[in-house]
Amino acid sequence: MADKAITIRTRKFMTNRLLSRKQFIVDVLHPGRPNVSKNGLDSKVEKSRKQLKERKKRAKKVRGVKKR
């Protein structure tokens, strides 16, 4: 039930060719839950955004987490 309560929306998606990566802002909606861990966010973002090339196994990083 905890997985169903989290909704992830992405916005301001851009391709950074200089660093060869994708950048976007993730909005996390979690009604009825106090917060979501970074590890939980990593796994949800990884499921929603597949890596383009399997040979480049780059780590997905969640940075700049802010509360509103």
C-alpha positions as CSV (number, residue, x, y, z in Angstrom):
1,M,0.0,0.0,0.0
2,A,2.9,2.3,0.6
3,D,4.0,2.1,-3.0
4,K,0.6,3.0,-4.3
5,A,0.4,6.2,-2.2
6,I,3.4,7.8,-3.8
7,T,3.0,9.7,-7.1
8,I,6.0,11.0,-9.1
9,R,5.7,13.8,-11.7
10,T,8.5,15.2,-13.7
11,R,8.8,18.7,-15.2
12,K,11.4,20.9,-16.8
13,F,13.0,17.9,-18.5
14,M,16.2,18.8,-20.3
15,T,19.2,17.1,-21.9
16,N,22.6,18.3,-20.7
17,R,24.9,17.4,-23.6
18,L,28.0,18.8,-21.9
19,L,27.7,16.4,-19.1
20,S,25.8,13.8,-21.2
21,R,22.9,13.3,-18.8
22,K,19.2,14.0,-18.5
23,Q,18.1,16.5,-15.9
24,F,14.6,17.1,-14.6
25,I,12.6,18.2,-11.5
26,V,10.7,15.5,-9.7
27,D,7.5,16.4,-7.8
28,V,6.6,13.8,-5.2
29,L,3.0,13.6,-4.0
30,H,2.5,11.5,-0.9
31,P,-0.9,12.1,0.7
32,G,-1.3,10.5,4.1
33,R,2.4,9.9,4.5
34,P,4.8,12.2,6.4
35,N,7.8,11.8,4.0
36,V,9.5,9.6,1.5
37,S,13.1,8.3,1.8
38,K,15.7,9.1,-0.8
39,N,16.2,5.4,-1.4
40,G,12.5,5.0,-2.1
41,L,12.7,7.9,-4.6
42,D,15.7,6.4,-6.3
43,S,13.8,3.2,-6.9
44,K,10.6,4.9,-8.1
45,V,12.5,7.2,-10.5
46,E,14.5,4.3,-11.8
47,K,11.3,2.4,-12.6
48,S,9.7,5.3,-14.3
49,R,12.8,6.4,-16.4
50,K,14.7,3.6,-18.0
51,Q,18.4,4.1,-18.9
52,L,18.9,4.7,-22.6
53,K,22.0,2.6,-22.9
54,E,22.6,-0.5,-20.9
55,R,26.3,-0.4,-21.3
56,K,26.5,2.9,-19.5
57,K,25.4,1.9,-16.0
58,R,25.5,5.4,-14.5
59,A,24.2,5.9,-11.1
60,K,21.0,7.9,-10.8
61,K,21.3,10.5,-8.1
62,V,18.7,12.3,-6.2
63,R,20.1,15.7,-5.2
64,G,18.7,18.9,-3.9
65,V,15.7,17.6,-2.0
66,K,13.6,20.5,-0.7
67,K,10.4,20.6,1.3
68,R,7.5,22.8,0.4
